[in-house]
Amino acid sequence: MLKPVMGIQLYTLRDYCQTAEDFISTLQKLAEMGVRDVQISAIGDIPAEKQKEALDSAGIKVCVTHKSFEKMTKDLNSLISEHKTIGCDALGLGAAPPECRGTTDRVRDFIKTLSLIGKELKANGMTFNYHNHDFEFKSLEDSRKTMMDLLLNESDPELIHFIPDVAWIHYAGFNPVEVLEKMKGRVKVLHFKDYIIDRDENRKFVSLGKGKVDLKACYEAAADLDIPYIMYEQDCDWINGDAFEATRQSWEYMKELENQ
């Protein structure tokens, strides 16, 4: 059993990571909270060398990133170089573009492209990692199967790994623990996110531990399945509009989980 390392997905704090100066300041604030591991996503156009300097100064490491599909398909070598500079061996995709969803043929073509990316990354000591939303769990237009069914069952486990998001899995109507078990051996980073359904029947993200997802069960499953990292991510709906306060609350919850 592996005790997962807790960290923060910088997408949550993306508005405070658009310049090198803000990136440095944000990492320092996280370091003061005790954070030592992050995921990089949606930061500004900051050179890899500057990212590395800021990370080293704060004593923080990067476990995975999210980068654009276009960049992966058109300039993968520069992404590999960037990751080597910042010391990260896992490249992630936040979501399949719309043209790669919906039908069996589109998804299978998407898997072929991801496999080529994964093969090149593997040759460079890296992995490709796919992050889900809820649409991957809906039946395809021409099949009872889902996009996730194809990703799981028709891709090479050595080439395509996953960044499962427990809130999106739950919102799609599935048990996150059962999905994690199906992904066994293919997950380096797990996303912790939480949500509620408000009085108007709208989904609203909340700080960890304040919503519908059984995060304790997810944590225990992550430990049982030897998933190395858990990253807190909250897309929006931060308490009083304050992403840092939402991060602080969620970090405290994560540490409580870790210490139980």
Order of alpha helices (4+ residues) and beta strands (2+ residues): beta-alpha-beta-alpha-beta-alpha-alpha-beta-alpha-beta-alpha-beta-alpha-alpha-beta-beta-beta-alpha-beta-alpha
